[in-house]
């Protein structure tokens, strides 16, 4: 229910129609095909004779707000409009009545649009209701009607075995046929890399096309190589219709399309997707594109209507709840699945064997005082004090480079790697930490194994015509070893790859499984058996170098996605929210004007071409008419405008981060927090000093006097809002030139040694679940801690650990780690099942809500602190506990918690977590 003090209540239906609904109709419809206020009693729909209201409304007569006509002027759809503050669904019953009246007269189904101008609902030809991105064009609605009329039975059609012939692939297409025949709109397909996702996508596309479920289909990915593959090895190979690549330019002349997410999203002022009506595509296939960096807010999925299929290679246990929600998989499982485990069992893919390797430097780091005098002198020449130098293993390639470590990695690789008959390493990808690291590895390779020089090549995106080297790597014997960063992670298909070497931590499960997929192809897929070990491929080898205690193989074997994603708040939206929050404080006239002006600037900078912004245009205009009375609109700014700002993705990230940090000064001024002001003064001076070093740039030279003045004590004495605003106006734009000192990497070639090599083999599971025995059930029924869980009272981490210990005395395998790793369910969910209880809220959500309440609280947090807490929250939900040592371990340690929190603050976080109740 809307609050009475919001702008919503000021916008009447006439204004809603004039400023929001009519412009939306005008985008897609010519006036002769749109009739307003049609008298349903007096009109003759069969004869196409429509009586329009004359302004006099008589009792008993019924009027359609908008009647949309086909090209032959017959009724095609109706729109029921409500004022801005009302929910569109309030018009459902009367709209259904009007539609039924027409249907009874004409014998055709009339779809319905319900709208209040900012939200659109569509009741389709099957009577299914869903939210859509806006009104469909006449052509799209007409096509949808024709498809519905001519629809055939998907189940009877079956599967085109000319496209897919593997038993599992056929089964997946059959599952999807049944799924869509039951009226479902979305599906998520998990298939391990190498099992034929693209072929399955083409087969289901074939079924839907042949059975007239769809006519226009789009394949979308966020990597060009995947789009090209879908075009050449997908649509063009299996369909006669012309395939249009939207990367080459906008067109609506075809029925089969491919493109990248970034092409559709475009830039502010030129969003390609808005040139299509929301109903243009009948089917959209997302190849991992639903999680694209270029569409973090899933704008495309919200805008377009139609059947949607998500393709992913991410294992079920690693997939996030938000992905399942996006594709309406409410049971936490994909619609259809062919896991890596099953593909290995079927012989379609090969398993990996891994060597997890620890070296002294990569694990423990470097202590300057322990180095030789020669190395200490070399460190001093790099302007560092070796006696104070302490480097962690995780800082390899970030803070320091050690070519002795690189040499050790190469020697260990040559000792362990799979080799072909002539003694050369089999096709190998080194996943290097950075481009600089790849270059270092090449130099060391050339030094220690000069005869292999021509077989070892750097393949990175910064090299001119690097694609030529990729092609040679794929088709020729040399190179055998590719030193890569990003380029070979995904999108290449070289079945002969037998060695993967990880010299970087990989935290994303999506990226990890894409990288693993480079080696999973089986021997039947290989053309060059002479490149294989003993001319066979039964498995492939992973050499996983542990960096800062992080093993990629172990991390992703144990990794289980929580039931919700870590929520990353857009920093631009955070700046906006912070500014709006200041309006609620006691500001004087000048302070209010400064903050209000900045808020209006952000509103002016919204993407007004985007549909979600256009639908708030009335509210935005009313707010902008009263720029210095924004405090009366705080609720609207937070609830209606802030989400629009969250879609902003422009601006240099360094500039945005600087503004976010510097504007903390506003609150410090109001609170007389001189300590906080002092800390930020040091920060500003450090940034300004760094920028002044770039005086070769005219922009820095021209502003040198201003920059220097902002560093002086006089500027900071009696700090005011106007001075802070000056920092934002004058200094912030120059922060794009700021380069942190840590960009200078120390070269420390300290001797390294192998500390341990652990064997790790991919385990093929039979899928058996852990079954509770009667002894376990009996114990839980009488246990007081378990009773608290069953009653929903909740237990603390300490109590849960005690219960876990008691259960393992009955059955040793019932540990938190074991249950969550092997069965893929939350430990508390597992206990709920044994106890025979269920709750509407998941254990993870219980813990997340409590964590947000107790740990986040209402206090202000910097962006860095928020990042630490978000990851700590994820660890807490996964482990069911949080101890002080967790802040020194991956993944929390990557955010450097000791640099953004005091030790006592971290201890306070741990203590708060220990009191959280979970069930």
Secondary structure, 3 states (H helix, E strand, C coil): CCCCCCHHHHCCHHHHHHHHHHHHHHHHCCHHHEEEEEECCCCECCCCECCECCCCCCCCCCEEEEEEECCCCCEEEEEEECCCCCCHHHHHHHHHHHHHHHHHHHCCCCEEEEECCCCEEEECCCCCEEEECCCCCHHHHHHHHHHHHCCCCHHHHCCCCCCCCCHHHHHHHHHHHHHHHCCCCEEEEEECCCCCHHHHHHHHHHHHHHCCCCCCEEEEECCHHHHHHHHHHHHHHHCCCCEEEHHHCCCCCCCEEEEEHHHHHCECCECHHHHCCCCCCCEEEEECHHHCHHHCCCHHHHHCCCEEEEEECCCHHHCCHHHHHHCCCCCCCCCEEECHHHHHHCCCECEEEEEEEEEHHHHHCEEHHHCCHHHHHHHHCCCCCHHHCEECHHHECCCEECHHHHHHHHHHHHHHCCECCCCCECCEEEECCCHHHHHHHHHHHHHHCHHHHHHEEEECCCCCCHHHHHHHHHHCCCCCEEEECCCCCCCCCCCCCCEEEECCCCCCHHHHHHHHCCCCECHHHCCCHHHCHHHCCCEEEEEEECECCECHHHHHHHCCCCCCCCCCCCHHHHHHHHHHHHHCCCCCHHHHHHHHHHHHHHHHCCCCCCHHHHCCHHHHHHHHCCCCCHHHHHHHHHHHHHHHHCCCCCCCHHHHHHHHHHCHHHHHHHHCCHHHHHHHHHHHHHHHHHHHCCCCCHHHHHCHHHHHHHHCHHHHCCCCHHHHHHHHHHHHHHHHHCCCHHHCCEECCCCCCEEEEEEEECCCCCCCCCCCCHHHHHHHHHCHHHHHHHCCCCECHHHHHHHHHHHHHHCCCCCHHHHHHHCCCCHHHHHHHHHCCCCCCCHHHHHHHHHHHHHHCCCCCCHHHHHHHHHHHHHHHHHCCCCHHHHHCCCHHHHCHHHHCCHHHHHHHHHHHHHCCEC
